Amino acid sequence: MNVTIQAEYSEEEGAPLLGDKIEIDVTNDSGGGTSWYGAVFLMINAALGAGLLNFPYAYHEAGGVLVAILIQTFLVVFVVGALFILVYCSDLQNSNNYQEVVHSMCGSIGLFCCSIAITLYCFGTCIIYLVLLADQWQEFFIFINAKLYCVTNPWYMHRMFIIPVTSFIIILPLCFPKKIDFLKYVSIIGALSMMYIIFLVSIKYFLPHPPPGHINTRPKYWTDGFYVMPTLCFAYHFHVSVIPIYSCMSKRTMKEFSKSIFASIFLCVIAYTGMATFGYLTFGALINNDILLSYEPDKFVVGAVLLLIVKTYTTYPLSQFCGKAGLNSLWCHFWNLSVEDSQVNEVQRRVTMTILWFLSTLILALFIPNIGVVIGFLGCLSAGFIFIFPGLCILQIGLRQTESTWKSCVSVSLGIFYLLIGTFIFGVTFSQSVLKDIKGIHAELPSGCKHFNALLKRF
């Protein structure tokens, strides 16, 4: 199979909210759009992200492997259902992206709420990327000179220095261009780094390693199972990318795309479950929020660290661009600017938004201890994309029927059920995230420093 991906990211004025003029052209050998197995690759690439690193710790919080897998199975059923709802709704109005689906089903108010949610989601994702950079740099410094970093901890190795300096030099210049399609060529690094981490964690379980901490076999409290929901929702949230991928299908039919949905979900479940299980069983209660920080930094771990560093520096501008495009559209909507009016001072507005976005995410990332804190809040938003917006769409389909039929009754019932489940998950995960944040979750020393300090005590 020869798959060519061409993506152009541009802030076209007059486009719907959130930069809807994002065009993705994926062609196969016949040149007529992507095949169903080409769509599988795109969906997996969209799904496997930063949530992968937090998955083993989520298994610990849920009360063990068995409980976490059962909760994951429950969620995956609704994830698949939401995907089919979105695809079905996109066929009704020939929509080409998530926002158009919500707009066609729920009107301007739904589009406005959806755009706000996606903007906030992109903002939180950018924070995660900067926190990940801090984690991976400290692991790299331990590998280079453990004594210097763990004992002396010089200022030029501190996260308060290395993250702002490198971000200003590398990330910020990549955020100013109006078009950032040049970053599409390095996006393959992200997929390779995620696959490398999955294999690394799985293989290290079978290699000699220190005994793990306590391994949970059941949750201490029945509510512990909900702790895994934010990470699961964040990990399996690729619904925003599904409709653009579906619009590029050579055979745009639900029957053809269902192959892509089931295949991609199956592969994601295998990847997430395998890595989380082996990672958690390797460390038990000693697991870190970021799985890579739990390992002693040998050359294989450092290889994964370097891949993640490069990936993060090049992925932040993409998330920043999507969020900034939504913010720009919301600004134009708030001030009721026409297409012509929005062109006035466009450069100044784009530069100002870029600087404010970058500085605010940087400041928050410097004081957030680990990615688990942010993922908790992003999981709440992901629950909205997986449950609430699809529920509203299928509910509107039923309500628009002039006559009461079994199809309309099923649509209304399914929509209400999705809304109830989504609202419950959103409320529970949000309250848990707030409580964990109030209690205060402090970043732990990475495993490399713990091992080094233990050796110092022995000798």
Secondary structure, DSSP 8 states (H G I E B T S, - for coil): ---EEEEE-B--TT--TTT---EEEEE-TTSSSB-HHHHHHHHHHHHSSTHHHHHHHHHHHHTSHHHHHHHHHHHHHHHHHHHHHHHHHHHHHT--SHHHHHHHHHHHHHHHHHHHHHHHHHHHHHHHHHHHHHHHHHHHHHHH-HHIIIII--GGGSHHHHHHHHIIIIIHHHHS-SB-GGGGGGHHHHHHHHHHHHHHHHHHHHS---------SS-SSGGGGGGGHHHHHHHT--HHHHHHHHHTBSS--HHHHHHHHHHHHHHHHHHHHHHHHHHHHHHGGG--SSGGGGS---HHHHHHHHHHHHHHHHHHHHHHHHHHHHHHHHHHHHTT--HHHHHTTHHHHHHHHHHHHHHHHHHHHHH---HHHHHHHHHHHHHIIIIIHHHHHHHHHHHT-SS--HHHHHHHHHHHHHHHHHHHHHHHHHHHHHHHHHH-------HHHHHHHHHHHH-
